[in-house]
Amino acid sequence: MIRRLFGRKARAKADKPPKCDDLLGMTIGPRPEGGCQQCLDAGDTWVHLRFCVTCNTIGCCEDSKNKHASKHAVSSGHPVVRTREPGEDWAWCYEHNMGMNLMPDDPRA
């Protein structure tokens, strides 16, 4: 089930909520290790980290100076990222400007 977290797009029809097929079926899974390599190479820091669900590239968030996660989404055509922050389990689609909380694969988890 998709629960809208941050979506800012206005609904076209009040009875039809926005939809993002890119987020369907996503569950909590392993997170890659490391930091934003582009920031590390430049000697910069970041606020939070995100990773691309297509290729596992780690980038800094929109609150960071360089916004490498969203730049990667645009340049690569990989619109969906997950948070790399401990204790957070959500995903975001840059293309549809929507997010969702992730559910474990095993409902007993």
Secondary structure, DSSP 8 states (H G I E B T S, - for coil): ----SS-----SBTTB----GGGTT-B------S--HHHHHHT---S-EEEETTT--EEE-TTSSS-HHHHHHHHHS--EEEE-STT--EEEETTTTEEEE-B-SSTT-
